[in-house]
Amino acid sequence: MANIKDLKKKIRSTKGTLKITTAMKLVSAAKMAKAQAAIVNSKPYATELENTIKTISALIQDYSNKLLEPSKSNKVLLLIISANKGLCGGFNAQLGKEVKRVLNDESADIKVSFVGKKLRELLKGQVEEDKFYTFGKNEANYSDIKNIGEELCEKFLSGEYGKIYVAYNVFQSAISFIPTVKQILPIELKVEEKKELQEKFPFDFKYDQSPSDILDSLIPEAIETGLYTSYLDSLAAEHGSRMTAMDSAAGNCKELIRTTTLKMNKLRQAAITTELIEVISGAESLNA
C-alpha cells in the first residue's frame, strides 16, 4: 500500500505532466487555427479551378491531354499524408485502417509514397515503398507540395503509373476528421457529368487564348493546388486531433491529482487518528 510520501511524489509528477499536456493543447489549438485559415483561403480556389477545367473540357471539341486520359499501365501509386509525431489520438491509426482496406481491395500493383513518417512506420514491411518525402521544416509549404505534384505528373506521363491516389484525413472539426483516399491522376470527367455540364452551358465561351492552351496550363496547377489542399486538410486534422487528445489527457491528470490527494488526506487523517488513540490510551493507562 502506498504511503503518504509516495502519494506526494505521484501528485508532483502528475502536476508536471498536466503542465506539459496543457501547453501542448494550447500550441495545437494555435496551429489548428492557422491551418484552418489556410484551408479557407485555399479550398475555394482549388474547387473553382477544378470546376473550370471540367466545364471547359466538357464544352470544347477534340481536346486531349494525357493527364485526363486513362493509362494502360496497371501500376498504382498511393501517396499517404500522415503525421511526423504521435500523441494525436486516432489520427494515424484511422487513416492506416482506411489505407489497408484500399490495399486489400485493390487488385493492381501498388507502390506507396509517404509524407509523414508515422504511417510509414506502421506499414513498414507490408507495402512496397516508392519514395519518402521530407522537408527542411516540420511542415511543408506550397513550393514543397508543388514539387511533389510535378513529380507525380511526370511519373504518370512517363507511363510508370496508370493511376495515382492520395490518402489523407479530411478536416471536419477539432474532434472530427474523415480518412479519405481519392484519385488525383488521371483527372476523370464522367459521361454523366459531361452531359450535365453541356446542358447547363448550351453555349460556348469566348477565350482570350485558345481553350486548349488554357487547359494545358490549368490542369497541372489544379493537381498541385488540390494536393496542397489535401495536405492542409491533413495538417488541420492532425492539430485538432492532438488538441483534443491533450485536452483529454489534461482532464485525466486533474482527476488523478484529485483522487490521489483525497487518498493522501485519508491516510494522513488515519495516521493522526492513530496517534491520538495512542496518546489517549497512554494517558488513561497512567491514570489507572
Short mmCIF file of the C-alpha atoms (twelve columns), coordinates in Angstrom:
data_MODEL
# 
_entry.id   MODEL 
# 
loop_
_atom_site.group_PDB 
_atom_site.id 
_atom_site.type_symbol 
_atom_site.label_atom_id 
_atom_site.label_alt_id 
_atom_site.label_comp_id 
_atom_site.label_asym_id 
_atom_site.label_seq_id 
_atom_site.Cartn_x 
_atom_site.Cartn_y 
_atom_site.Cartn_z 
_atom_site.pdbx_PDB_model_num 
ATOM 1   C CA . MET A 1   0.000   0.000  0.000   1 
ATOM 2   C CA . ALA A 2   1.365   3.417  -0.974  1 
ATOM 3   C CA . ASN A 3   2.428   5.716  1.854   1 
ATOM 4   C CA . ILE A 4   1.989   9.495  2.071   1 
ATOM 5   C CA . LYS A 5   5.488   10.160 0.719   1 
ATOM 6   C CA . ASP A 6   4.821   8.068  -2.404  1 
ATOM 7   C CA . LEU A 7   1.481   9.784  -2.993  1 
ATOM 8   C CA . LYS A 8   3.072   13.233 -2.695  1 
ATOM 9   C CA . LYS A 9   5.649   12.192 -5.291  1 
ATOM 10  C CA . LYS A 10  2.891   10.916 -7.607  1 
ATOM 11  C CA . ILE A 11  0.927   14.158 -7.275  1 
ATOM 12  C CA . ARG A 12  4.051   16.229 -8.018  1 
ATOM 13  C CA . SER A 13  4.883   14.240 -11.171 1 
ATOM 14  C CA . THR A 14  1.257   14.342 -12.365 1 
ATOM 15  C CA . LYS A 15  1.201   18.133 -11.961 1 
ATOM 16  C CA . GLY A 16  4.295   18.271 -14.184 1 
ATOM 17  C CA . THR A 17  2.523   16.148 -16.803 1 
ATOM 18  C CA . LEU A 18  -0.513  18.437 -16.549 1 
ATOM 19  C CA . LYS A 19  1.620   21.472 -17.385 1 
ATOM 20  C CA . ILE A 20  3.030   19.708 -20.459 1 
ATOM 21  C CA . THR A 21  -0.341  18.494 -21.780 1 
ATOM 22  C CA . THR A 22  -1.925  21.927 -21.223 1 
ATOM 23  C CA . ALA A 23  0.917   23.631 -23.101 1 
ATOM 24  C CA . MET A 24  0.683   21.134 -25.975 1 
ATOM 25  C CA . LYS A 25  -3.071  21.704 -26.140 1 
ATOM 26  C CA . LEU A 26  -2.604  25.479 -26.470 1 
ATOM 27  C CA . VAL A 27  0.112   25.092 -29.126 1 
ATOM 28  C CA . SER A 28  -2.021  22.658 -31.139 1 
ATOM 29  C CA . ALA A 29  -5.029  24.992 -30.889 1 
ATOM 30  C CA . ALA A 30  -2.983  27.861 -32.325 1 
ATOM 31  C CA . LYS A 31  -1.600  25.678 -35.133 1 
ATOM 32  C CA . MET A 32  -5.061  24.318 -35.953 1 
ATOM 33  C CA . ALA A 33  -6.450  27.858 -36.245 1 
ATOM 34  C CA . LYS A 34  -3.630  28.763 -38.623 1 
ATOM 35  C CA . ALA A 35  -4.207  25.645 -40.750 1 
ATOM 36  C CA . GLN A 36  -7.973  26.305 -40.798 1 
ATOM 37  C CA . ALA A 37  -7.358  29.822 -42.110 1 
ATOM 38  C CA . ALA A 38  -5.107  28.391 -44.834 1 
ATOM 39  C CA . ILE A 39  -7.834  25.915 -45.860 1 
ATOM 40  C CA . VAL A 40  -10.444 28.688 -46.019 1 
ATOM 41  C CA . ASN A 41  -8.151  30.635 -48.344 1 
ATOM 42  C CA . SER A 42  -7.077  27.682 -50.491 1 
ATOM 43  C CA . LYS A 43  -10.046 25.312 -50.853 1 
ATOM 44  C CA . PRO A 44  -12.454 27.666 -52.755 1 
ATOM 45  C CA . TYR A 45  -9.760  28.378 -55.354 1 
ATOM 46  C CA . ALA A 46  -8.911  24.694 -55.757 1 
ATOM 47  C CA . THR A 47  -12.602 23.782 -56.111 1 
ATOM 48  C CA . GLU A 48  -13.297 26.531 -58.646 1 
ATOM 49  C CA . LEU A 49  -10.188 25.643 -60.624 1 
ATOM 50  C CA . GLU A 50  -11.262 22.005 -60.864 1 
ATOM 51  C CA . ASN A 51  -14.796 23.007 -61.890 1 
ATOM 52  C CA . THR A 52  -13.419 25.353 -64.569 1 
ATOM 53  C CA . ILE A 53  -11.283 22.605 -66.059 1 
ATOM 54  C CA . LYS A 54  -14.204 20.185 -66.144 1 
ATOM 55  C CA . THR A 55  -16.500 22.777 -67.693 1 
ATOM 56  C CA . ILE A 56  -14.114 23.825 -70.458 1 
ATOM 57  C CA . SER A 57  -13.075 20.255 -71.259 1 
ATOM 58  C CA . ALA A 58  -16.761 19.247 -71.468 1 
ATOM 59  C CA . LEU A 59  -17.632 22.071 -73.885 1 
ATOM 60  C CA . ILE A 60  -14.716 22.131 -76.331 1 
ATOM 61  C CA . GLN A 61  -14.357 19.540 -79.072 1 
ATOM 62  C CA . ASP A 62  -11.442 17.254 -79.893 1 
ATOM 63  C CA . TYR A 63  -9.319  18.219 -76.900 1 
ATOM 64  C CA . SER A 64  -6.886  15.714 -75.482 1 
ATOM 65  C CA . ASN A 65  -4.481  15.844 -72.578 1 
ATOM 66  C CA . LYS A 66  -2.632  12.861 -71.186 1 
ATOM 67  C CA . LEU A 67  -3.375  13.983 -67.621 1 
ATOM 68  C CA . LEU A 68  -7.083  13.496 -68.385 1 
ATOM 69  C CA . GLU A 69  -6.767  10.185 -70.183 1 
ATOM 70  C CA . PRO A 70  -6.669  6.725  -68.547 1 
ATOM 71  C CA . SER A 71  -3.317  4.975  -68.799 1 
ATOM 72  C CA . LYS A 72  -2.770  1.405  -69.900 1 
ATOM 73  C CA . SER A 73  -0.372  0.764  -67.032 1 
ATOM 74  C CA . ASN A 74  -1.665  -1.496 -64.258 1 
ATOM 75  C CA . LYS A 75  0.639   0.054  -61.669 1 
ATOM 76  C CA . VAL A 76  -0.822  2.322  -58.981 1 
ATOM 77  C CA . LEU A 77  0.914   4.850  -56.740 1 
ATOM 78  C CA . LEU A 78  -0.620  5.790  -53.392 1 
ATOM 79  C CA . LEU A 79  0.657   8.940  -51.674 1 
ATOM 80  C CA . ILE A 80  -0.078  8.819  -47.925 1 
ATOM 81  C CA . ILE A 81  -0.108  12.051 -45.917 1 
ATOM 82  C CA . SER A 82  0.239   11.319 -42.188 1 
ATOM 83  C CA . ALA A 83  1.862   12.928 -39.132 1 
ATOM 84  C CA . ASN A 84  5.525   13.030 -38.171 1 
ATOM 85  C CA . LYS A 85  4.635   12.892 -34.480 1 
ATOM 86  C CA . GLY A 86  2.297   10.912 -32.272 1 
ATOM 87  C CA . LEU A 87  0.121   11.989 -29.323 1 
ATOM 88  C CA . CYS A 88  -2.735  12.874 -31.688 1 
ATOM 89  C CA . GLY A 89  -5.391  10.328 -30.794 1 
ATOM 90  C CA . GLY A 90  -6.595  8.109  -33.632 1 
ATOM 91  C CA . PHE A 91  -5.345  10.416 -36.383 1 
ATOM 92  C CA . ASN A 92  -2.760  7.999  -37.784 1 
ATOM 93  C CA . ALA A 93  -4.443  4.724  -36.788 1 
ATOM 94  C CA . GLN A 94  -7.757  5.507  -38.507 1 
ATOM 95  C CA . LEU A 95  -6.024  6.596  -41.708 1 
ATOM 96  C CA . GLY A 96  -3.961  3.405  -41.542 1 
ATOM 97  C CA . LYS A 97  -7.155  1.309  -41.402 1 
ATOM 98  C CA . GLU A 98  -8.546  3.055  -44.490 1 
ATOM 99  C CA . VAL A 99  -5.267  2.608  -46.369 1 
ATOM 100 C CA . LYS A 100 -5.140  -1.114 -45.500 1 
ATOM 101 C CA . ARG A 101 -8.724  -1.522 -46.696 1 
ATOM 102 C CA . VAL A 102 -7.832  0.052  -50.053 1 
ATOM 103 C CA . LEU A 103 -4.663  -2.040 -50.341 1 
ATOM 104 C CA . ASN A 104 -6.648  -5.228 -49.704 1 
ATOM 105 C CA . ASP A 105 -9.425  -4.308 -52.169 1 
ATOM 106 C CA . GLU A 106 -7.183  -3.101 -54.978 1 
ATOM 107 C CA . SER A 107 -6.004  -5.836 -57.326 1 
ATOM 108 C CA . ALA A 108 -3.438  -3.667 -59.140 1 
ATOM 109 C CA . ASP A 109 0.283   -3.500 -58.434 1 
ATOM 110 C CA . ILE A 110 0.538   -0.784 -55.770 1 
ATOM 111 C CA . LYS A 111 3.529   1.183  -54.573 1 
ATOM 112 C CA . VAL A 112 3.317   3.707  -51.740 1 
ATOM 113 C CA . SER A 113 4.940   7.097  -51.157 1 
ATOM 114 C CA . PHE A 114 4.847   8.864  -47.805 1 
ATOM 115 C CA . VAL A 115 4.567   12.394 -46.455 1 
ATOM 116 C CA . GLY A 116 4.996   11.991 -42.694 1 
ATOM 117 C CA . LYS A 117 6.717   9.074  -41.011 1 
ATOM 118 C CA . LYS A 118 4.017   7.614  -38.722 1 
ATOM 119 C CA . LEU A 119 2.146   5.647  -41.417 1 
ATOM 120 C CA . ARG A 120 5.487   4.709  -42.937 1 
ATOM 121 C CA . GLU A 121 6.449   3.094  -39.621 1 
ATOM 122 C CA . LEU A 122 3.028   1.454  -39.299 1 
ATOM 123 C CA . LEU A 123 3.110   -0.071 -42.803 1 
ATOM 124 C CA . LYS A 124 6.803   -0.984 -42.826 1 
ATOM 125 C CA . GLY A 125 7.281   -4.390 -44.424 1 
ATOM 126 C CA . GLN A 126 3.644   -4.542 -45.600 1 
ATOM 127 C CA . VAL A 127 3.922   -2.330 -48.707 1 
ATOM 128 C CA . GLU A 128 6.446   -1.598 -51.439 1 
ATOM 129 C CA . GLU A 129 7.771   1.911  -50.935 1 
ATOM 130 C CA . ASP A 130 8.328   4.290  -53.837 1 
ATOM 131 C CA . LYS A 131 9.555   7.412  -52.020 1 
ATOM 132 C CA . PHE A 132 9.580   9.096  -48.604 1 
ATOM 133 C CA . TYR A 133 9.272   12.887 -48.817 1 
ATOM 134 C CA . THR A 134 10.992  15.039 -46.185 1 
ATOM 135 C CA . PHE A 135 11.123  18.811 -45.815 1 
ATOM 136 C CA . GLY A 136 13.539  21.333 -44.337 1 
ATOM 137 C CA . LYS A 137 10.957  22.338 -41.741 1 
ATOM 138 C CA . ASN A 138 8.466   20.149 -39.893 1 
ATOM 139 C CA . GLU A 139 5.648   21.390 -42.122 1 
ATOM 140 C CA . ALA A 140 5.745   21.705 -45.906 1 
ATOM 141 C CA . ASN A 141 4.924   24.921 -47.769 1 
ATOM 142 C CA . TYR A 142 3.211   25.301 -51.133 1 
ATOM 143 C CA . SER A 143 6.514   25.089 -53.006 1 
ATOM 144 C CA . ASP A 144 7.312   21.712 -51.403 1 
ATOM 145 C CA . ILE A 145 3.894   20.274 -52.310 1 
ATOM 146 C CA . LYS A 146 4.117   21.787 -55.811 1 
ATOM 147 C CA . ASN A 147 7.372   19.886 -56.362 1 
ATOM 148 C CA . ILE A 148 5.685   16.658 -55.269 1 
ATOM 149 C CA . GLY A 149 2.771   17.361 -57.643 1 
ATOM 150 C CA . GLU A 150 5.135   17.947 -60.555 1 
ATOM 151 C CA . GLU A 151 6.977   14.715 -59.781 1 
ATOM 152 C CA . LEU A 152 3.697   12.750 -59.642 1 
ATOM 153 C CA . CYS A 153 2.644   14.203 -63.013 1 
ATOM 154 C CA . GLU A 154 5.962   13.134 -64.517 1 
ATOM 155 C CA . LYS A 155 5.567   9.600  -63.163 1 
ATOM 156 C CA . PHE A 156 2.065   9.418  -64.675 1 
ATOM 157 C CA . LEU A 157 3.025   10.910 -68.057 1 
ATOM 158 C CA . SER A 158 6.011   8.582  -68.387 1 
ATOM 159 C CA . GLY A 159 3.694   5.593  -68.002 1 
ATOM 160 C CA . GLU A 160 5.370   4.462  -64.785 1 
ATOM 161 C CA . TYR A 161 1.962   4.518  -63.075 1 
ATOM 162 C CA . GLY A 162 -1.516  4.232  -64.515 1 
ATOM 163 C CA . LYS A 163 -3.300  5.796  -61.548 1 
ATOM 164 C CA . ILE A 164 -2.199  7.939  -58.634 1 
ATOM 165 C CA . TYR A 165 -4.144  8.303  -55.379 1 
ATOM 166 C CA . VAL A 166 -3.676  10.412 -52.260 1 
ATOM 167 C CA . ALA A 167 -4.674  9.204  -48.762 1 
ATOM 168 C CA . TYR A 168 -5.247  11.802 -46.046 1 
ATOM 169 C CA . ASN A 169 -7.603  12.901 -43.275 1 
ATOM 170 C CA . VAL A 170 -10.232 15.473 -44.255 1 
ATOM 171 C CA . PHE A 171 -10.651 18.061 -41.509 1 
ATOM 172 C CA . GLN A 172 -14.206 18.449 -40.198 1 
ATOM 173 C CA . SER A 173 -13.738 19.964 -36.750 1 
ATOM 174 C CA . ALA A 174 -11.397 19.778 -33.772 1 
ATOM 175 C CA . ILE A 175 -12.966 16.454 -32.793 1 
ATOM 176 C CA . SER A 176 -13.815 15.051 -36.227 1 
ATOM 177 C CA . PHE A 177 -11.968 14.052 -39.391 1 
ATOM 178 C CA . ILE A 178 -12.651 11.656 -42.253 1 
ATOM 179 C CA . PRO A 179 -9.948  9.232  -43.517 1 
ATOM 180 C CA . THR A 180 -10.106 9.557  -47.305 1 
ATOM 181 C CA . VAL A 181 -8.456  8.020  -50.364 1 
ATOM 182 C CA . LYS A 182 -9.078  9.887  -53.631 1 
ATOM 183 C CA . GLN A 183 -7.740  9.681  -57.169 1 
ATOM 184 C CA . ILE A 184 -5.724  12.645 -58.392 1 
ATOM 185 C CA . LEU A 185 -4.451  11.253 -61.712 1 
ATOM 186 C CA . PRO A 186 -5.886  10.972 -64.233 1 
ATOM 187 C CA . ILE A 187 -8.488  13.706 -63.737 1 
ATOM 188 C CA . GLU A 188 -11.648 11.901 -64.768 1 
ATOM 189 C CA . LEU A 189 -14.790 13.534 -66.159 1 
ATOM 190 C CA . LYS A 190 -17.644 11.040 -66.123 1 
ATOM 191 C CA . VAL A 191 -20.018 10.847 -69.089 1 
ATOM 192 C CA . GLU A 192 -22.998 11.822 -66.905 1 
ATOM 193 C CA . GLU A 193 -21.082 14.787 -65.508 1 
ATOM 194 C CA . LYS A 194 -20.078 15.896 -69.006 1 
ATOM 195 C CA . LYS A 195 -23.682 15.760 -70.263 1 
ATOM 196 C CA . GLU A 196 -24.850 17.712 -67.235 1 
ATOM 197 C CA . LEU A 197 -22.318 20.467 -67.905 1 
ATOM 198 C CA . GLN A 198 -23.235 20.601 -71.586 1 
ATOM 199 C CA . GLU A 199 -26.898 21.014 -70.631 1 
ATOM 200 C CA . LYS A 200 -26.032 23.668 -68.075 1 
ATOM 201 C CA . PHE A 201 -23.964 25.623 -70.617 1 
ATOM 202 C CA . PRO A 202 -25.638 25.127 -74.054 1 
ATOM 203 C CA . PHE A 203 -23.289 27.734 -75.488 1 
ATOM 204 C CA . ASP A 204 -19.577 28.235 -75.839 1 
ATOM 205 C CA . PHE A 205 -17.417 30.816 -74.081 1 
ATOM 206 C CA . LYS A 206 -15.116 33.388 -75.654 1 
ATOM 207 C CA . TYR A 207 -11.476 32.872 -74.777 1 
ATOM 208 C CA . ASP A 208 -8.548  35.294 -74.918 1 
ATOM 209 C CA . GLN A 209 -6.319  32.296 -75.611 1 
ATOM 210 C CA . SER A 210 -7.336  29.049 -77.207 1 
ATOM 211 C CA . PRO A 211 -9.189  26.774 -74.753 1 
ATOM 212 C CA . SER A 212 -6.570  24.084 -75.346 1 
ATOM 213 C CA . ASP A 213 -3.770  26.399 -74.181 1 
ATOM 214 C CA . ILE A 214 -5.817  27.415 -71.142 1 
ATOM 215 C CA . LEU A 215 -6.443  23.798 -70.132 1 
ATOM 216 C CA . ASP A 216 -2.823  22.810 -70.735 1 
ATOM 217 C CA . SER A 217 -1.717  25.444 -68.220 1 
ATOM 218 C CA . LEU A 218 -4.540  24.974 -65.699 1 
ATOM 219 C CA . ILE A 219 -4.556  21.176 -65.389 1 
ATOM 220 C CA . PRO A 220 -1.092  20.808 -63.757 1 
ATOM 221 C CA . GLU A 221 -1.890  23.742 -61.469 1 
ATOM 222 C CA . ALA A 222 -5.183  22.133 -60.450 1 
ATOM 223 C CA . ILE A 223 -3.378  18.914 -59.499 1 
ATOM 224 C CA . GLU A 224 -0.787  20.793 -57.432 1 
ATOM 225 C CA . THR A 225 -3.386  23.021 -55.754 1 
ATOM 226 C CA . GLY A 226 -5.638  20.051 -54.970 1 
ATOM 227 C CA . LEU A 227 -2.697  18.199 -53.462 1 
ATOM 228 C CA . TYR A 228 -1.792  21.229 -51.330 1 
ATOM 229 C CA . THR A 229 -5.393  21.497 -50.113 1 
ATOM 230 C CA . SER A 230 -5.273  17.816 -49.144 1 
ATOM 231 C CA . TYR A 231 -2.082  18.487 -47.179 1 
ATOM 232 C CA . LEU A 232 -3.689  21.454 -45.381 1 
ATOM 233 C CA . ASP A 233 -6.718  19.304 -44.540 1 
ATOM 234 C CA . SER A 234 -4.422  16.677 -43.042 1 
ATOM 235 C CA . LEU A 235 -2.456  19.299 -41.116 1 
ATOM 236 C CA . ALA A 236 -5.566  20.868 -39.565 1 
ATOM 237 C CA . ALA A 237 -6.964  17.424 -38.709 1 
ATOM 238 C CA . GLU A 238 -3.673  16.452 -37.043 1 
ATOM 239 C CA . HIS A 239 -3.526  19.581 -34.880 1 
ATOM 240 C CA . GLY A 240 -7.221  19.295 -33.998 1 
ATOM 241 C CA . SER A 241 -6.809  15.636 -33.035 1 
ATOM 242 C CA . ARG A 242 -3.729  16.425 -30.938 1 
ATOM 243 C CA . MET A 243 -5.516  19.325 -29.223 1 
ATOM 244 C CA . THR A 244 -8.423  17.027 -28.330 1 
ATOM 245 C CA . ALA A 245 -6.073  14.269 -27.124 1 
ATOM 246 C CA . MET A 246 -4.118  16.700 -24.931 1 
ATOM 247 C CA . ASP A 247 -7.347  18.168 -23.542 1 
ATOM 248 C CA . SER A 248 -8.444  14.664 -22.577 1 
ATOM 249 C CA . ALA A 249 -5.011  13.925 -21.084 1 
ATOM 250 C CA . ALA A 250 -5.116  17.162 -19.062 1 
ATOM 251 C CA . GLY A 251 -8.552  16.214 -17.749 1 
ATOM 252 C CA . ASN A 252 -7.264  12.779 -16.729 1 
ATOM 253 C CA . CYS A 253 -4.311  14.413 -14.943 1 
ATOM 254 C CA . LYS A 254 -6.649  16.683 -12.981 1 
ATOM 255 C CA . GLU A 255 -8.827  13.746 -11.989 1 
ATOM 256 C CA . LEU A 256 -5.780  11.701 -10.937 1 
ATOM 257 C CA . ILE A 257 -4.470  14.609 -8.834  1 
ATOM 258 C CA . ARG A 258 -7.886  14.949 -7.175  1 
ATOM 259 C CA . THR A 259 -8.252  11.244 -6.334  1 
ATOM 260 C CA . THR A 260 -4.616  10.889 -5.207  1 
ATOM 261 C CA . THR A 261 -4.896  13.990 -2.999  1 
ATOM 262 C CA . LEU A 262 -8.073  12.586 -1.447  1 
ATOM 263 C CA . LYS A 263 -6.338  9.269  -0.811  1 
ATOM 264 C CA . MET A 264 -3.332  11.035 0.732   1 
ATOM 265 C CA . ASN A 265 -5.568  13.106 3.015   1 
ATOM 266 C CA . LYS A 266 -7.370  9.953  4.174   1 
ATOM 267 C CA . LEU A 267 -4.056  8.316  5.010   1 
ATOM 268 C CA . ARG A 268 -2.932  11.456 6.834   1 
ATOM 269 C CA . GLN A 269 -6.199  11.539 8.793   1 
ATOM 270 C CA . ALA A 270 -5.819  7.871  9.639   1 
ATOM 271 C CA . ALA A 271 -2.250  8.472  10.860  1 
ATOM 272 C CA . ILE A 272 -3.390  11.415 13.017  1 
ATOM 273 C CA . THR A 273 -6.277  9.381  14.441  1 
ATOM 274 C CA . THR A 274 -3.908  6.518  15.256  1 
ATOM 275 C CA . GLU A 275 -1.527  8.895  17.054  1 
ATOM 276 C CA . LEU A 276 -4.402  10.431 19.048  1 
ATOM 277 C CA . ILE A 277 -5.634  6.988  20.099  1 
ATOM 278 C CA . GLU A 278 -2.121  6.060  21.234  1 
ATOM 279 C CA . VAL A 279 -1.775  9.303  23.224  1 
ATOM 280 C CA . ILE A 280 -5.202  8.897  24.872  1 
ATOM 281 C CA . SER A 281 -4.567  5.224  25.608  1 
ATOM 282 C CA . GLY A 282 -1.223  6.119  27.212  1 
ATOM 283 C CA . ALA A 283 -2.798  8.856  29.328  1 
ATOM 284 C CA . GLU A 284 -5.564  6.548  30.502  1 
ATOM 285 C CA . SER A 285 -3.066  3.843  31.450  1 
ATOM 286 C CA . LEU A 286 -1.159  6.385  33.592  1 
ATOM 287 C CA . ASN A 287 -4.349  7.427  35.384  1 
ATOM 288 C CA . ALA A 288 -5.395  3.840  36.075  1 
# 
